[in-house]
C-alpha cells in the first residue's frame, strides 16, 4: 500500500493508503476524502477530481502532455494552476509513495 | 431515398420491429412513453440506425459507456454548426445560430473561457445568499390548502430571477428571457406560437435588439461580473455584436442553459418524490439527504434528452461502423437508465452512493458549464421547502412538452396542505 496525503482547502489533511495501480482519484473516493467529486468516474471527462500536486512531487507525477484530454479538461477548471492535475490520471506507483496533493476551493 | 417508415408511438414497444421505431418522435416524450423503447434498444440494438425518421437519418447511442466514448472523442464527433451542430433538427444554414456549444476547439475553448468564471466556486458562494432569500420569498407567497401550478409559480419564477441576475438584465423585463428561451427551443410542430424557423427568427430579432442595447451600455462601462459585460469585454467575444447570428446563438445558449434545465429539474423533483413516497419520507426524516437528492433528481429528470454530434471520420461504437458524415444522437435519457453504467438505474434513490455519476450534464469538453450553479439552486430550493412544508402534494399528472430536445414539464398541479 502506498501513502497519499490529501490536504483540503481548509487545511485539513487526510492520510490514505492506496494500492499500487489505483488512481489518486480512486484513493480519495474509496476513502471518502471530501473535496474530490469525480463525477465521471475516472474517464478524464469532467475535471471534478482536480488537485494541485505539491511542488516537490511534481517531477514524479509529471504534467499532462500538451494537447491531451487532461490538459484540455483542466483548461476549463475554475482555478487551474501550473501544478494542476486530474487525480484520475495519476496512477499510484512505488515512487509516488508519500505523495501530497492539495484540493481546490471547489470542483467545477 | 427510401420512403419514411411510419412510426406510431402508441404501438407495442415490445412487439414493434426496431426498424420502425423513431426515437426522434417528440410524442414519445410528451406522452412519457419512451422508456420501454429505449430499454429494447439498449438490449437488442444499442447503437441503432434510423433511416428517414421525422428528423432525418441518424444513429442513436443509447448506452452509458458508448455515450461516454462519443463525448470524449471530439476530434471524431464534431459539434460544429456548419456540420449540423448539437441538436437533431437539421436547419437551413441561414437559420443556424452558432455559439460555443456548437463549435469545436479552439474556438469553443476561447469563448467558453470568457463566461465560465461566472460559475466559479467563489462566485457561487457570493450568489448563494441572494438565491436563498428569493427562494424563501417565492415559497412564502404560495397558497395553502388549494391547488396551484408549480411550474409558473415556482420553477419558472425562480429560474427567471436567476437568469436576470446572471445577465444583470432589467428585473421588471425578466420574463422576456423566459419567452426568448422557450422560443429558442420550441419545436415548430408543437402547435405553439413558433410554427416556423422564420417565426423563430422574427421573435429572436426582438432579443437581438434588446441585447445589443445592453451590450453597448456594458461595453462602454467598466467590466462587471455579469454575462453581457463579460462577453462585451472578453478578448475572444468582444466583436460578437458584429455577428448577429453568433451573438444571438451565444445569448440563446446561456439563456436556455440557465432556464429550461433547472426549471424542469425543479418540477421533476416534485413529481419524482410524489411518485416515490418512501423516498419523500426518508427526505423529511433526514433533510441532509438533499446533497444526494439533487443529483438524483437531475439524473431522473434528464432535462436535456439528447445532444448531437457529427462524425468527421469513420469510427466504431458498440460494434457498429459509424461513417464520416453521419449524424449521431446521444440519448442521455437512455444512458441514464443503463444498468451497465448506473446501479439500479430504474429506481429513484435519494441516497445513492455515487449520485453524480450520470449523463445529464454531458461529459468531456462540452460538459455543462453551469452544472454547479444548477445544483446550488436546486439544493437551496429543497432546503427551503423542507424548512417550510412537510409535503408538496401532486394533485394530477403533469403536462409535458412536445420536444425531443428538452424534457419539459409545462404544468404541474400541486397543493400544500393547509
Interface residues (C-beta under 8 A of the other chain):
Chain A: X37 X39 X40 X41 X43 X44 X45 X46 X47 X48 X69 X72 X73 X75 X76 X78 X79 X104 X105 X106 X107 X108
Chain B: X68 X71 X72 X105 X109 X112 X113 X116 X117 X119 X120 X121 X122 X124 X354 X356 X357 X361 X363 X364 X365 X367 X369 X371 X372
